[in-house]
């Protein structure tokens, strides 16, 4: 079973702060996947709904979500799935192809800023060992990227953003 504790904790924190109407939407999502209505989502039900979404990683994703390892997802475990889809947190490493990046990861700032549909993301291991081929060299970890975006929002100044990027950025060598 994978360790997605940080993602699960965030999902539950968000869920417990939702309105009753929003919580009902999460529960409806769960019910739509629980085809037989027994209160759990089996691997078969999960595959029927998400086979195309996770590609070859459908089994691994299910196992990551199955916190107690009982072979099915209860409602609380499905909250993590809902959160992951709504926040597009189902990010894979473009270096080693690991799926469902957990915790800290690195994102190409150029791709993030200019490509609204996809980003180039790396697990810490691939970034550290330079296990990737990419056209850009400007990477930030997800927390630094968030802080940089916050600084941009507050200042509204491009010069401020460039300063923030340079203060956080660790120079990397591109493998072109």
N, C-alpha and C positions, 0 to 999 in steps of 0.2 A: 504494500500500500504506500502510495506516494505521500509526501509531507507537504500539504498545502494549508497548514495551520494559519498562516498569516492571511491568506485569501479568505479562508473560512471565517476567521474572526472579523474581518472587514465586512463580509457579507451579512453575518449575523448582527453586527452593529448597525448597519444600514437598515436591515429588516426591522429591528426593534424600534427604530425611529420613524417608520413609515406610518401613514394614516391607515385606518382600518380598510378603506377602499383600496389602497395600494397593496396592503397585505393580502386582500382577496384576489388581486391579480396574480400574485405569486402563487397562491394556493390553486388557482385555476390552471396556471401553467403546470403545476405538479399533477393535477388531476388529468390533464390532457395527455400526459406521458404515461401515467398509470392506467394502462388500457383496461386491465381486468378489475380495477377499482378496489384492490385489496389493501391499499394504503402504503404500498411500496412500489418502487420502480425496479424491475428486474433487468438483467443485462439484455435480454431479448427485447424488452420494451424500449430500453435506451437505444439499442441499435436500430430499431424500427424508426425511431424519431430522428436520430443524430448520425447515422452512418456516413452520410455525405459531408457533414459538418466537421468531423474529426479525421477523416481519411483513414489511414492505417493505424491511427492512435485511438480509435474508439474504445478498445478494451482497456488500454492504459488510463485513459481519461476517466472511465467508469471506476476503475480501481482507485484512482486518486480521490475521487469524490466520495467513495465508500469508506467513510471515516472509521467505522467499527469493523470493517472487513467481513461483514455477514453475507456478502454477495447480492445485496439489494440496497437501494437508496430510500431512506425514509424522508419525510417532509423536510426535516432540518437539513439533511444532507443535500436535498434538492435546492435549497436556498442558495448554496454556493454556486450551483449550476446556473440558476437564474441570474445571480449577480454577475457571473462571468460573461454571460451572453449580453446582458444589458450594458455592461461597462467595456465590452470587447476585451476582456481580460484573458481570453484564450489565445495567448501569444506564444509562438514557438521560436526556437533559436534558429537563426539563419546560418549558423556555423555547423553545429553538430546535429541539427534537426530535432533536438529534444522538444517535446510538446508541453504546453501548459507551464511556461516559465513561472517559477515561484520566487517571491521575494525580489531581491535586487537583480536588475538586468540592465543592459546598455542599449541605447537607441541611437541610430544615426540621426543627428540633428537636421542635416540637410534634407533627408527623406521625410522626416517628421514635419518640417516646415513647408515643404513644397509638394508632397504627394499626399493627398487627402484620403486615399484608399488603402495604401499599404505603407508599412515602415520596415526598416531593416533593423532587427533586434538580435542581441547576442546574450547568451548566458555569461556569467562572470568568468567561467573557465575559458570559454572560447575567446572572449575579449582579452583576457590576461595572456593567453598563449598565442594570440593573433591567428586563431584557427578560423579564418574567414577570408573571402575574396569580395571586395566591394570597391566601388568607385570613389567613395568619400572617406575622409579620415576624422570627421568631426563627430565624436560620440560623447554622450553623457549618460550617467546612470539615471534610472527613472526618478529618483528623488531630486537630484540636481536639475534635471529637466523641468520638473514641476516648479522648483524654486525659481528657475530662470524665467519660466512663463509667468509666474507671479510677479517677478520684478518688472517684466515687460508690461504687464497689465497696469501696475501701479505707476510706472514712469511714463509709459506711452512713447518712450524715446528709443529709437533704433540704436543710438550710440550706447545707451544704458544696457541694452540687450547684448550688444557685442562685448562690452566690458564684462558683463556677467558670464557670458560664454567663455571668454578667455580666462576668467578667474577660476572657473570650475574645471575646464577642459584639461585633460591629460593628453599630450600629443601621442598619436598612434602612427604607426607606419602602415600605409596602404599597401595592399597586396594586389596590384593591378596586373 
